[in-house]
Amino acid sequence: MTPVERSDRIKSLAAAAGFERCGIARLGPLARGDYFLDWLRDGMAGTMGYLHRRRESRLDPSKLLPGARSAVVVALNYFQRVADTLDPTDHDDQPHGRVAMYAWGDDYHAVLHERLENFVRRIRAVLPDAFEAKVCVDTSAIVERELAAAAGIGWIGKNTLVLHQDLGSYFFLGEILTTLDLAPDATPADRCGTCTRCLDACPTQAFPGPYRMDARRCISYLTIEHRGEIPAELHAAIGDWVFGCDVCQQVCPYNRDAPTTREPRFAPRPPGPRPRLGDILAWDEATYARNVNDSATDRATLNMWRRNAAIAAKNV
């Protein structure tokens, strides 16, 4: 088979497997490696020290698999209409917090990894070529959005998220690094134009400019990644967010008509989209574990959840 024939077959398999998008990138050094290094050098990663480690593979993902030549990148939609997911208790007189949509359901790492492993098995069953493959989700030491843009999944928007004109930005990325020789896709044109809605709407002004995000001011970073105290001057701007933030996605025109996810495991489960702040503040270790087990929300510790809820309680 030719590289084009292999790529076409893989994309057909991806569509049959339920992925909304599939693209191919040629592996090698990142085209914007200097941007990533400058971002780290400017301290914009905050306390995420792990981003400074394993730079070799972050700058060149082929280093993660000997002989790797191509990356198969997929997008899996997680968007849900808020009105379709609200629980009746969301309308009680208790103060509620907000959780970013990506963390409403089961842990996407497990869901996506399982689907990618099954995808690899299907590729092996269909293609006549022997090949090596490595499945990656966002815990691997690669810069996912750069690889996604190189594979034609979408362009990197002014809010630094990958955008697609039909799918929007509410999707997870997954990668299969492989030794297969595949035909790469072209990087899509940037369609953000003169729009600055995402930059203007950020409550904490985390964007010093288009295409540049300072994690130290980002609500998602502050509530999920940052282990210490949150600077007092940012408390009011955090509002009622207790885990993550969706503001820059909510205002993006490309998300106005985003399709709804077809993955049932992303449906809301505890703690849900709008957890009661009083409940979180009363969590003990056992209650915390029941709420976050098998969920992406376990990224924040019990103390972090309490910290976030206390800030939100003051705000609401």
C-alpha positions as protocol buffer text, in pm:
chain_id: "A"
residue {
  index: 1
  type: MET
  ca { x: 0 y: 0 z: 0 }
}
residue {
  index: 2
  type: THR
  ca { x: 112 y: 355 z: -62 }
}
residue {
  index: 3
  type: PRO
  ca { x: 131 y: 613 z: 221 }
}
residue {
  index: 4
  type: VAL
  ca { x: -185 y: 779 z: 85 }
}
residue {
  index: 5
  type: GLU
  ca { x: -374 y: 448 z: 76 }
}
residue {
  index: 6
  type: ARG
  ca { x: -269 y: 366 z: 433 }
}
residue {
  index: 7
  type: SER
  ca { x: -373 y: 710 z: 553 }
}
residue {
  index: 8
  type: ASP
  ca { x: -713 y: 688 z: 383 }
}
residue {
  index: 9
  type: ARG
  ca { x: -776 y: 346 z: 534 }
}
residue {
  index: 10
  type: ILE
  ca { x: -681 y: 466 z: 882 }
}
residue {
  index: 11
  type: LYS
  ca { x: -910 y: 769 z: 856 }
}
residue {
  index: 12
  type: SER
  ca { x: -1199 y: 546 z: 752 }
}
residue {
  index: 13
  type: LEU
  ca { x: -1134 y: 326 z: 1054 }
}
residue {
  index: 14
  type: ALA
  ca { x: -1122 y: 633 z: 1279 }
}
residue {
  index: 15
  type: ALA
  ca { x: -1462 y: 750 z: 1158 }
}
residue {
  index: 16
  type: ALA
  ca { x: -1604 y: 402 z: 1214 }
}
residue {
  index: 17
  type: ALA
  ca { x: -1456 y: 404 z: 1565 }
}
residue {
  index: 18
  type: GLY
  ca { x: -1651 y: 719 z: 1651 }
}
residue {
  index: 19
  type: PHE
  ca { x: -1375 y: 981 z: 1642 }
}
residue {
  index: 20
  type: GLU
  ca { x: -1497 y: 1315 z: 1508 }
}
residue {
  index: 21
  type: ARG
  ca { x: -1167 y: 1401 z: 1343 }
}
residue {
  index: 22
  type: CYS
  ca { x: -854 y: 1216 z: 1235 }
}
residue {
  index: 23
  type: GLY
  ca { x: -541 y: 1364 z: 1082 }
}
residue {
  index: 24
  type: ILE
  ca { x: -184 y: 1261 z: 1005 }
}
residue {
  index: 25
  type: ALA
  ca { x: 138 y: 1446 z: 1090 }
}
residue {
  index: 26
  type: ARG
  ca { x: 493 y: 1371 z: 984 }
}
residue {
  index: 27
  type: LEU
  ca { x: 702 y: 1331 z: 1299 }
}
residue {
  index: 28
  type: GLY
  ca { x: 1006 y: 1545 z: 1364 }
}
residue {
  index: 29
  type: PRO
  ca { x: 1100 y: 1861 z: 1554 }
}
residue {
  index: 30
  type: LEU
  ca { x: 806 y: 2092 z: 1632 }
}
residue {
  index: 31
  type: ALA
  ca { x: 770 y: 2380 z: 1392 }
}
residue {
  index: 32
  type: ARG
  ca { x: 709 y: 2614 z: 1690 }
}
residue {
  index: 33
  type: GLY
  ca { x: 957 y: 2465 z: 1935 }
}
residue {
  index: 34
  type: ASP
  ca { x: 1104 y: 2808 z: 2007 }
}
residue {
  index: 35
  type: TYR
  ca { x: 759 y: 2935 z: 2110 }
}
residue {
  index: 36
  type: PHE
  ca { x: 731 y: 2657 z: 2369 }
}
residue {
  index: 37
  type: LEU
  ca { x: 1080 y: 2720 z: 2505 }
}
residue {
  index: 38
  type: ASP
  ca { x: 1018 y: 3094 z: 2529 }
}
residue {
  index: 39
  type: TRP
  ca { x: 691 y: 3029 z: 2713 }
}
residue {
  index: 40
  type: LEU
  ca { x: 873 y: 2815 z: 2968 }
}
residue {
  index: 41
  type: ARG
  ca { x: 1159 y: 3064 z: 2997 }
}
residue {
  index: 42
  type: ASP
  ca { x: 914 y: 3346 z: 3071 }
}
residue {
  index: 43
  type: GLY
  ca { x: 778 y: 3151 z: 3368 }
}
residue {
  index: 44
  type: MET
  ca { x: 429 y: 3118 z: 3221 }
}
residue {
  index: 45
  type: ALA
  ca { x: 405 y: 2751 z: 3319 }
}
residue {
  index: 46
  type: GLY
  ca { x: 381 y: 2860 z: 3682 }
}
residue {
  index: 47
  type: THR
  ca { x: 443 y: 2571 z: 3920 }
}
residue {
  index: 48
  type: MET
  ca { x: 398 y: 2302 z: 3652 }
}
residue {
  index: 49
  type: GLY
  ca { x: 756 y: 2186 z: 3682 }
}
residue {
  index: 50
  type: TYR
  ca { x: 686 y: 1867 z: 3487 }
}
residue {
  index: 51
  type: LEU
  ca { x: 664 y: 2074 z: 3168 }
}
residue {
  index: 52
  type: HIS
  ca { x: 1034 y: 2154 z: 3203 }
}
residue {
  index: 53
  type: ARG
  ca { x: 1122 y: 1785 z: 3208 }
}
residue {
  index: 54
  type: ARG
  ca { x: 1161 y: 1553 z: 2908 }
}
residue {
  index: 55
  type: ARG
  ca { x: 1205 y: 1848 z: 2675 }
}
residue {
  index: 56
  type: GLU
  ca { x: 1358 y: 1626 z: 2407 }
}
residue {
  index: 57
  type: SER
  ca { x: 1029 y: 1446 z: 2336 }
}
residue {
  index: 58
  type: ARG
  ca { x: 819 y: 1761 z: 2386 }
}
residue {
  index: 59
  type: LEU
  ca { x: 1020 y: 1930 z: 2112 }
}
residue {
  index: 60
  type: ASP
  ca { x: 1033 y: 1617 z: 1894 }
}
residue {
  index: 61
  type: PRO
  ca { x: 765 y: 1351 z: 1970 }
}
residue {
  index: 62
  type: SER
  ca { x: 941 y: 1093 z: 1752 }
}
residue {
  index: 63
  type: LYS
  ca { x: 1181 y: 1047 z: 2045 }
}
residue {
  index: 64
  type: LEU
  ca { x: 906 y: 858 z: 2232 }
}
residue {
  index: 65
  type: LEU
  ca { x: 910 y: 563 z: 1988 }
}
residue {
  index: 66
  type: PRO
  ca { x: 1222 y: 433 z: 1812 }
}
residue {
  index: 67
  type: GLY
  ca { x: 1176 y: 452 z: 1437 }
}
residue {
  index: 68
  type: ALA
  ca { x: 855 y: 657 z: 1461 }
}
residue {
  index: 69
  type: ARG
  ca { x: 768 y: 833 z: 1135 }
}
residue {
  index: 70
  type: SER
  ca { x: 407 y: 945 z: 1166 }
}
residue {
  index: 71
  type: ALA
  ca { x: 145 y: 1052 z: 1419 }
}
residue {
  index: 72
  type: VAL
  ca { x: -223 y: 966 z: 1385 }
}
residue {
  index: 73
  type: VAL
  ca { x: -410 y: 1236 z: 1577 }
}
residue {
  index: 74
  type: VAL
  ca { x: -778 y: 1204 z: 1666 }
}
residue {
  index: 75
  type: ALA
  ca { x: -1037 y: 1435 z: 1821 }
}
residue {
  index: 76
  type: LEU
  ca { x: -1316 y: 1306 z: 2046 }
}
residue {
  index: 77
  type: ASN
  ca { x: -1599 y: 1549 z: 2117 }
}
residue {
  index: 78
  type: TYR
  ca { x: -1716 y: 1602 z: 2477 }
}
residue {
  index: 79
  type: PHE
  ca { x: -1960 y: 1892 z: 2431 }
}
residue {
  index: 80
  type: GLN
  ca { x: -2294 y: 1878 z: 2614 }
}
residue {
  index: 81
  type: ARG
  ca { x: -2578 y: 2129 z: 2624 }
}
residue {
  index: 82
  type: VAL
  ca { x: -2594 y: 2266 z: 2977 }
}
residue {
  index: 83
  type: ALA
  ca { x: -2975 y: 2267 z: 2976 }
}
residue {
  index: 84
  type: ASP
  ca { x: -2973 y: 1893 z: 2903 }
}
residue {
  index: 85
  type: THR
  ca { x: -2752 y: 1809 z: 3200 }
}
residue {
  index: 86
  type: LEU
  ca { x: -2887 y: 2015 z: 3490 }
}
residue {
  index: 87
  type: ASP
  ca { x: -3003 y: 1830 z: 3797 }
}
residue {
  index: 88
  type: PRO
  ca { x: -3313 y: 1961 z: 3980 }
}
residue {
  index: 89
  type: THR
  ca { x: -3095 y: 2029 z: 4284 }
}
residue {
  index: 90
  type: ASP
  ca { x: -2914 y: 2293 z: 4081 }
}
residue {
  index: 91
  type: HIS
  ca { x: -3216 y: 2514 z: 4145 }
}
residue {
  index: 92
  type: ASP
  ca { x: -3217 y: 2487 z: 4524 }
}
residue {
  index: 93
  type: ASP
  ca { x: -3126 y: 2781 z: 4746 }
}
residue {
  index: 94
  type: GLN
  ca { x: -2779 y: 2649 z: 4824 }
}
residue {
  index: 95
  type: PRO
  ca { x: -2471 y: 2815 z: 4667 }
}
residue {
  index: 96
  type: HIS
  ca { x: -2326 y: 2610 z: 4383 }
}
residue {
  index: 97
  type: GLY
  ca { x: -1988 y: 2604 z: 4213 }
}
residue {
  index: 98
  type: ARG
  ca { x: -1905 y: 2525 z: 3852 }
}
residue {
  index: 99
  type: VAL
  ca { x: -1692 y: 2248 z: 3702 }
}
residue {
  index: 100
  type: ALA
  ca { x: -1539 y: 2267 z: 3354 }
}
residue {
  index: 101
  type: MET
  ca { x: -1728 y: 2052 z: 3105 }
}
residue {
  index: 102
  type: TYR
  ca { x: -1437 y: 1821 z: 3025 }
}
residue {
  index: 103
  type: ALA
  ca { x: -1451 y: 1686 z: 3382 }
}
residue {
  index: 104
  type: TRP
  ca { x: -1826 y: 1622 z: 3411 }
}
residue {
  index: 105
  type: GLY
  ca { x: -1811 y: 1252 z: 3327 }
}
residue {
  index: 106
  type: ASP
  ca { x: -1575 y: 957 z: 3355 }
}
residue {
  index: 107
  type: ASP
  ca { x: -1203 y: 1022 z: 3335 }
}
residue {
  index: 108
  type: TYR
  ca { x: -1132 y: 1104 z: 2971 }
}
residue {
  index: 109
  type: HIS
  ca { x: -779 y: 963 z: 3001 }
}
residue {
  index: 110
  type: ALA
  ca { x: -920 y: 613 z: 3055 }
}
residue {
  index: 111
  type: VAL
  ca { x: -1197 y: 652 z: 2796 }
}
residue {
  index: 112
  type: LEU
  ca { x: -967 y: 785 z: 2526 }
}
residue {
  index: 113
  type: HIS
  ca { x: -685 y: 541 z: 2600 }
}
residue {
  index: 114
  type: GLU
  ca { x: -922 y: 245 z: 2573 }
}
residue {
  index: 115
  type: ARG
  ca { x: -1064 y: 371 z: 2245 }
}
residue {
  index: 116
  type: LEU
  ca { x: -717 y: 436 z: 2102 }
}
residue {
  index: 117
  type: GLU
  ca { x: -592 y: 88 z: 2197 }
}
residue {
  index: 118
  type: ASN
  ca { x: -895 y: -64 z: 2024 }
}
residue {
  index: 119
  type: PHE
  ca { x: -826 y: 161 z: 1725 }
}
residue {
  index: 120
  type: VAL
  ca { x: -467 y: 33 z: 1702 }
}
residue {
  index: 121
  type: ARG
  ca { x: -590 y: -328 z: 1712 }
}
residue {
  index: 122
  type: ARG
  ca { x: -832 y: -254 z: 1429 }
}
residue {
  index: 123
  type: ILE
  ca { x: -554 y: -92 z: 1221 }
}
residue {
  index: 124
  type: ARG
  ca { x: -336 y: -400 z: 1272 }
}
residue {
  index: 125
  type: ALA
  ca { x: -621 y: -624 z: 1159 }
}
residue {
  index: 126
  type: VAL
  ca { x: -679 y: -426 z: 839 }
}
residue {
  index: 127
  type: LEU
  ca { x: -337 y: -309 z: 723 }
}
residue {
  index: 128
  type: PRO
  ca { x: -96 y: -567 z: 577 }
}
residue {
  index: 129
  type: ASP
  ca { x: 205 y: -374 z: 712 }
}
residue {
  index: 130
  type: ALA
  ca { x: 384 y: -468 z: 1034 }
}
residue {
  index: 131
  type: PHE
  ca { x: 438 y: -162 z: 1252 }
}
residue {
  index: 132
  type: GLU
  ca { x: 510 y: -35 z: 1602 }
}
residue {
  index: 133
  type: ALA
  ca { x: 272 y: 203 z: 1775 }
}
residue {
  index: 134
  type: LYS
  ca { x: 254 y: 404 z: 2095 }
}
residue {
  index: 135
  type: VAL
  ca { x: -74 y: 544 z: 2228 }
}
residue {
  index: 136
  type: CYS
  ca { x: -58 y: 890 z: 2388 }
}
residue {
  index: 137
  type: VAL
  ca { x: -311 y: 1099 z: 2573 }
}
residue {
  index: 138
  type: ASP
  ca { x: -224 y: 1429 z: 2743 }
}
residue {
  index: 139
  type: THR
  ca { x: -15 y: 1267 z: 3015 }
}
residue {
  index: 140
  type: SER
  ca { x: 258 y: 1184 z: 2761 }
}
residue {
  index: 141
  type: ALA
  ca { x: 552 y: 1420 z: 2723 }
}
residue {
  index: 142
  type: ILE
  ca { x: 439 y: 1580 z: 2398 }
}
residue {
  index: 143
  type: VAL
  ca { x: 289 y: 1917 z: 2305 }
}
residue {
  index: 144
  type: GLU
  ca { x: -49 y: 1789 z: 2188 }
}
residue {
  index: 145
  type: ARG
  ca { x: -193 y: 2102 z: 2033 }
}
residue {
  index: 146
  type: GLU
  ca { x: 112 y: 2154 z: 1811 }
}
residue {
  index: 147
  type: LEU
  ca { x: 87 y: 1796 z: 1687 }
}
residue {
  index: 148
  type: ALA
  ca { x: -288 y: 1835 z: 1632 }
}
residue {
  index: 149
  type: ALA
  ca { x: -239 y: 2149 z: 1423 }
}
residue {
  index: 150
  type: ALA
  ca { x: 35 y: 1977 z: 1221 }
}
residue {
  index: 151
  type: ALA
  ca { x: -206 y: 1688 z: 1157 }
}
residue {
  index: 152
  type: GLY
  ca { x: -479 y: 1917 z: 1027 }
}
residue {
  index: 153
  type: ILE
  ca { x: -719 y: 1866 z: 1319 }
}
residue {
  index: 154
  type: GLY
  ca { x: -760 y: 2243 z: 1350 }
}
residue {
  index: 155
  type: TRP
  ca { x: -571 y: 2564 z: 1402 }
}
residue {
  index: 156
  type: ILE
  ca { x: -439 y: 2699 z: 1732 }
}
residue {
  index: 157
  type: GLY
  ca { x: -670 y: 2983 z: 1831 }
}
residue {
  index: 158
  type: LYS
  ca { x: -599 y: 3306 z: 2013 }
}
residue {
  index: 159
  type: ASN
  ca { x: -693 y: 3133 z: 2341 }
}
residue {
  index: 160
  type: THR
  ca { x: -421 y: 2870 z: 2262 }
}
residue {
  index: 161
  type: LEU
  ca { x: -680 y: 2591 z: 2216 }
}
residue {
  index: 162
  type: VAL
  ca { x: -717 y: 2390 z: 1897 }
}
residue {
  index: 163
  type: LEU
  ca { x: -1022 y: 2508 z: 1701 }
}
residue {
  index: 164
  type: HIS
  ca { x: -1213 y: 2347 z: 1417 }
}
residue {
  index: 165
  type: GLN
  ca { x: -1467 y: 2541 z: 1213 }
}
residue {
  index: 166
  type: ASP
  ca { x: -1741 y: 2274 z: 1255 }
}
residue {
  index: 167
  type: LEU
  ca { x: -1641 y: 2097 z: 1576 }
}
residue {
  index: 168
  type: GLY
  ca { x: -1543 y: 2403 z: 1782 }
}
residue {
  index: 169
  type: SER
  ca { x: -1296 y: 2337 z: 2064 }
}
residue {
  index: 170
  type: TYR
  ca { x: -1477 y: 2109 z: 2309 }
}
residue {
  index: 171
  type: PHE
  ca { x: -1284 y: 1796 z: 2215 }
}
residue {
  index: 172
  type: PHE
  ca { x: -1012 y: 1575 z: 2357 }
}
residue {
  index: 173
  type: LEU
  ca { x: -699 y: 1492 z: 2160 }
}
residue {
  index: 174
  type: GLY
  ca { x: -535 y: 1152 z: 2133 }
}
residue {
  index: 175
  type: GLU
  ca { x: -229 y: 1039 z: 1940 }
}
residue {
  index: 176
  type: ILE
  ca { x: -86 y: 720 z: 1799 }
}
residue {
  index: 177
  type: LEU
  ca { x: 285 y: 748 z: 1723 }
}
residue {
  index: 178
  type: THR
  ca { x: 376 y: 487 z: 1466 }
}
residue {
  index: 179
  type: THR
  ca { x: 655 y: 357 z: 1245 }
}
residue {
  index: 180
  type: LEU
  ca { x: 414 y: 350 z: 949 }
}
residue {
  index: 181
  type: ASP
  ca { x: 492 y: 577 z: 656 }
}
residue {
  index: 182
  type: LEU
  ca { x: 174 y: 783 z: 616 }
}
residue {
  index: 183
  type: ALA
  ca { x: 74 y: 1081 z: 403 }
}
residue {
  index: 184
  type: PRO
  ca { x: 58 y: 1395 z: 619 }
}
residue {
  index: 185
  type: ASP
  ca { x: -229 y: 1643 z: 621 }
}
residue {
  index: 186
  type: ALA
  ca { x: -191 y: 2017 z: 579 }
}
residue {
  index: 187
  type: THR
  ca { x: -224 y: 2257 z: 873 }
}
residue {
  index: 188
  type: PRO
  ca { x: -556 y: 2446 z: 840 }
}
residue {
  index: 189
  type: ALA
  ca { x: -564 y: 2822 z: 796 }
}
residue {
  index: 190
  type: ASP
  ca { x: -617 y: 3036 z: 1106 }
}
residue {
  index: 191
  type: ARG
  ca { x: -983 y: 3144 z: 1103 }
}
residue {
  index: 192
  type: CYS
  ca { x: -983 y: 3360 z: 1418 }
}
residue {
  index: 193
  type: GLY
  ca { x: -958 y: 3674 z: 1208 }
}
residue {
  index: 194
  type: THR
  ca { x: -1002 y: 3997 z: 1406 }
}
residue {
  index: 195
  type: CYS
  ca { x: -1214 y: 3832 z: 1679 }
}
residue {
  index: 196
  type: THR
  ca { x: -1085 y: 3878 z: 2035 }
}
residue {
  index: 197
  type: ARG
  ca { x: -1387 y: 3754 z: 2233 }
}
residue {
  index: 198
  type: CYS
  ca { x: -1186 y: 3488 z: 2418 }
}
residue {
  index: 199
  type: LEU
  ca { x: -917 y: 3736 z: 2519 }
}
residue {
  index: 200
  type: ASP
  ca { x: -1167 y: 4001 z: 2627 }
}
residue {
  index: 201
  type: ALA
  ca { x: -1387 y: 3762 z: 2828 }
}
residue {
  index: 202
  type: CYS
  ca { x: -1113 y: 3601 z: 3041 }
}
residue {
  index: 203
  type: PRO
  ca { x: -1205 y: 3692 z: 3402 }
}
residue {
  index: 204
  type: THR
  ca { x: -844 y: 3693 z: 3522 }
}
residue {
  index: 205
  type: GLN
  ca { x: -689 y: 3846 z: 3207 }
}
residue {
  index: 206
  type: ALA
  ca { x: -472 y: 3540 z: 3154 }
}
residue {
  index: 207
  type: PHE
  ca { x: -391 y: 3634 z: 2794 }
}
residue {
  index: 208
  type: PRO
  ca { x: -115 y: 3897 z: 2767 }
}
residue {
  index: 209
  type: GLY
  ca { x: -179 y: 3887 z: 2392 }
}
residue {
  index: 210
  type: PRO
  ca { x: -328 y: 3671 z: 2116 }
}
residue {
  index: 211
  type: TYR
  ca { x: -196 y: 3314 z: 2107 }
}
residue {
  index: 212
  type: ARG
  ca { x: -21 y: 3355 z: 2442 }
}
residue {
  index: 213
  type: MET
  ca { x: -156 y: 3235 z: 2776 }
}
residue {
  index: 214
  type: ASP
  ca { x: -5 y: 3302 z: 3118 }
}
residue {
  index: 215
  type: ALA
  ca { x: -98 y: 2995 z: 3322 }
}
residue {
  index: 216
  type: ARG
  ca { x: -28 y: 3181 z: 3645 }
}
residue {
  index: 217
  type: ARG
  ca { x: -348 y: 3380 z: 3587 }
}
residue {
  index: 218
  type: CYS
  ca { x: -559 y: 3105 z: 3429 }
}
residue {
  index: 219
  type: ILE
  ca { x: -851 y: 2979 z: 3641 }
}
residue {
  index: 220
  type: SER
  ca { x: -802 y: 2623 z: 3513 }
}
residue {
  index: 221
  type: TYR
  ca { x: -440 y: 2626 z: 3625 }
}
residue {
  index: 222
  type: LEU
  ca { x: -518 y: 2793 z: 3958 }
}
residue {
  index: 223
  type: THR
  ca { x: -796 y: 2550 z: 4052 }
}
residue {
  index: 224
  type: ILE
  ca { x: -648 y: 2227 z: 3912 }
}
residue {
  index: 225
  type: GLU
  ca { x: -269 y: 2246 z: 3884 }
}
residue {
  index: 226
  type: HIS
  ca { x: -157 y: 2501 z: 4143 }
}
residue {
  index: 227
  type: ARG
  ca { x: -101 y: 2333 z: 4480 }
}
residue {
  index: 228
  type: GLY
  ca { x: -40 y: 2641 z: 4693 }
}
residue {
  index: 229
  type: GLU
  ca { x: -247 y: 2940 z: 4795 }
}
residue {
  index: 230
  type: ILE
  ca { x: -418 y: 3132 z: 4516 }
}
residue {
  index: 231
  type: PRO
  ca { x: -315 y: 3501 z: 4512 }
}
residue {
  index: 232
  type: ALA
  ca { x: -582 y: 3706 z: 4690 }
}
residue {
  index: 233
  type: GLU
  ca { x: -602 y: 3960 z: 4408 }
}
residue {
  index: 234
  type: LEU
  ca { x: -739 y: 3686 z: 4179 }
}
residue {
  index: 235
  type: HIS
  ca { x: -1005 y: 3550 z: 4416 }
}
residue {
  index: 236
  type: ALA
  ca { x: -1295 y: 3769 z: 4301 }
}
residue {
  index: 237
  type: ALA
  ca { x: -1227 y: 3701 z: 3932 }
}
residue {
  index: 238
  type: ILE
  ca { x: -1246 y: 3324 z: 3988 }
}
residue {
  index: 239
  type: GLY
  ca { x: -1618 y: 3361 z: 4053 }
}
residue {
  index: 240
  type: ASP
  ca { x: -1791 y: 3029 z: 4119 }
}
residue {
  index: 241
  type: TRP
  ca { x: -1545 y: 2806 z: 3933 }
}
residue {
  index: 242
  type: VAL
  ca { x: -1422 y: 2523 z: 4158 }
}
residue {
  index: 243
  type: PHE
  ca { x: -1255 y: 2301 z: 3898 }
}
residue {
  index: 244
  type: GLY
  ca { x: -1136 y: 2447 z: 3570 }
}
residue {
  index: 245
  type: CYS
  ca { x: -1296 y: 2716 z: 3355 }
}
residue {
  index: 246
  type: ASP
  ca { x: -1478 y: 2724 z: 3019 }
}
residue {
  index: 247
  type: VAL
  ca { x: -1518 y: 3099 z: 2967 }
}
residue {
  index: 248
  type: CYS
  ca { x: -1288 y: 3137 z: 2666 }
}
residue {
  index: 249
  type: GLN
  ca { x: -1467 y: 2845 z: 2499 }
}
residue {
  index: 250
  type: GLN
  ca { x: -1817 y: 2963 z: 2591 }
}
residue {
  index: 251
  type: VAL
  ca { x: -1769 y: 3293 z: 2406 }
}
residue {
  index: 252
  type: CYS
  ca { x: -1601 y: 3147 z: 2097 }
}
residue {
  index: 253
  type: PRO
  ca { x: -1824 y: 3177 z: 1787 }
}
residue {
  index: 254
  type: TYR
  ca { x: -1703 y: 2838 z: 1664 }
}
residue {
  index: 255
  type: ASN
  ca { x: -1865 y: 2671 z: 1966 }
}
residue {
  index: 256
  type: ARG
  ca { x: -2206 y: 2828 z: 1903 }
}
residue {
  index: 257
  type: ASP
  ca { x: -2324 y: 2526 z: 1702 }
}
residue {
  index: 258
  type: ALA
  ca { x: -2090 y: 2263 z: 1844 }
}
residue {
  index: 259
  type: PRO
  ca { x: -2226 y: 1908 z: 1806 }
}
residue {
  index: 260
  type: THR
  ca { x: -2319 y: 1707 z: 2115 }
}
residue {
  index: 261
  type: THR
  ca { x: -2092 y: 1421 z: 2222 }
}
residue {
  index: 262
  type: ARG
  ca { x: -2185 y: 1066 z: 2130 }
}
residue {
  index: 263
  type: GLU
  ca { x: -1982 y: 917 z: 2417 }
}
residue {
  index: 264
  type: PRO
  ca { x: -2218 y: 815 z: 2703 }
}
residue {
  index: 265
  type: ARG
  ca { x: -1932 y: 794 z: 2952 }
}
residue {
  index: 266
  type: PHE
  ca { x: -1895 y: 1173 z: 2938 }
}
residue {
  index: 267
  type: ALA
  ca { x: -2245 y: 1223 z: 3084 }
}
residue {
  index: 268
  type: PRO
  ca { x: -2240 y: 1406 z: 3420 }
}
residue {
  index: 269
  type: ARG
  ca { x: -2158 y: 1210 z: 3735 }
}
residue {
  index: 270
  type: PRO
  ca { x: -2056 y: 1332 z: 4083 }
}
residue {
  index: 271
  type: PRO
  ca { x: -1940 y: 1596 z: 4154 }
}
residue {
  index: 272
  type: GLY
  ca { x: -2126 y: 1707 z: 3839 }
}
residue {
  index: 273
  type: PRO
  ca { x: -2148 y: 2041 z: 3659 }
}
residue {
  index: 274
  type: ARG
  ca { x: -2281 y: 2240 z: 3958 }
}
residue {
  index: 275
  type: PRO
  ca { x: -2174 y: 2088 z: 4293 }
}
residue {
  index: 276
  type: ARG
  ca { x: -2297 y: 2245 z: 4617 }
}
residue {
  index: 277
  type: LEU
  ca { x: -2018 y: 2446 z: 4776 }
}
residue {
  index: 278
  type: GLY
  ca { x: -2129 y: 2351 z: 5128 }
}
residue {
  index: 279
  type: ASP
  ca { x: -2101 y: 1983 z: 5036 }
}
residue {
  index: 280
  type: ILE
  ca { x: -1745 y: 2028 z: 4910 }
}
residue {
  index: 281
  type: LEU
  ca { x: -1641 y: 2219 z: 5222 }
}
residue {
  index: 282
  type: ALA
  ca { x: -1777 y: 1929 z: 5432 }
}
residue {
  index: 283
  type: TRP
  ca { x: -1598 y: 1656 z: 5234 }
}
residue {
  index: 284
  type: ASP
  ca { x: -1377 y: 1419 z: 5429 }
}
residue {
  index: 285
  type: GLU
  ca { x: -1127 y: 1183 z: 5266 }
}
residue {
  index: 286
  type: ALA
  ca { x: -1388 y: 912 z: 5205 }
}
residue {
  index: 287
  type: THR
  ca { x: -1643 y: 1151 z: 5054 }
}
residue {
  index: 288
  type: TYR
  ca { x: -1376 y: 1311 z: 4838 }
}
residue {
  index: 289
  type: ALA
  ca { x: -1270 y: 969 z: 4709 }
}
residue {
  index: 290
  type: ARG
  ca { x: -1628 y: 870 z: 4623 }
}
residue {
  index: 291
  type: ASN
  ca { x: -1674 y: 1189 z: 4423 }
}
residue {
  index: 292
  type: VAL
  ca { x: -1347 y: 1195 z: 4228 }
}
residue {
  index: 293
  type: ASN
  ca { x: -1259 y: 828 z: 4174 }
}
residue {
  index: 294
  type: ASP
  ca { x: -1246 y: 739 z: 3803 }
}
residue {
  index: 295
  type: SER
  ca { x: -1293 y: 1108 z: 3719 }
}
residue {
  index: 296
  type: ALA
  ca { x: -1054 y: 1371 z: 3587 }
}
residue {
  index: 297
  type: THR
  ca { x: -1145 y: 1576 z: 3895 }
}
residue {
  index: 298
  type: ASP
  ca { x: -903 y: 1369 z: 4105 }
}
residue {
  index: 299
  type: ARG
  ca { x: -629 y: 1592 z: 3961 }
}
residue {
  index: 300
  type: ALA
  ca { x: -713 y: 1836 z: 4245 }
}
residue {
  index: 301
  type: THR
  ca { x: -649 y: 1715 z: 4600 }
}
residue {
  index: 302
  type: LEU
  ca { x: -906 y: 1734 z: 4879 }
}
residue {
  index: 303
  type: ASN
  ca { x: -736 y: 2045 z: 5018 }
}
residue {
  index: 304
  type: MET
  ca { x: -745 y: 2208 z: 4675 }
}
residue {
  index: 305
  type: TRP
  ca { x: -1117 y: 2136 z: 4636 }
}
residue {
  index: 306
  type: ARG
  ca { x: -1183 y: 2290 z: 4976 }
}
residue {
  index: 307
  type: ARG
  ca { x: -963 y: 2589 z: 4890 }
}
residue {
  index: 308
  type: ASN
  ca { x: -1149 y: 2643 z: 4562 }
}
residue {
  index: 309
  type: ALA
  ca { x: -1491 y: 2602 z: 4724 }
}
residue {
  index: 310
  type: ALA
  ca { x: -1406 y: 2851 z: 4998 }
}
residue {
  index: 311
  type: ILE
  ca { x: -1309 y: 3113 z: 4737 }
}
residue {
  index: 312
  type: ALA
  ca { x: -1625 y: 3046 z: 4535 }
}
residue {
  index: 313
  type: ALA
  ca { x: -1843 y: 3061 z: 4847 }
}
residue {
  index: 314
  type: LYS
  ca { x: -1714 y: 3412 z: 4922 }
}
residue {
  index: 315
  type: ASN
  ca { x: -1787 y: 3517 z: 4566 }
}
residue {
  index: 316
  type: VAL
  ca { x: -2142 y: 3382 z: 4539 }
}
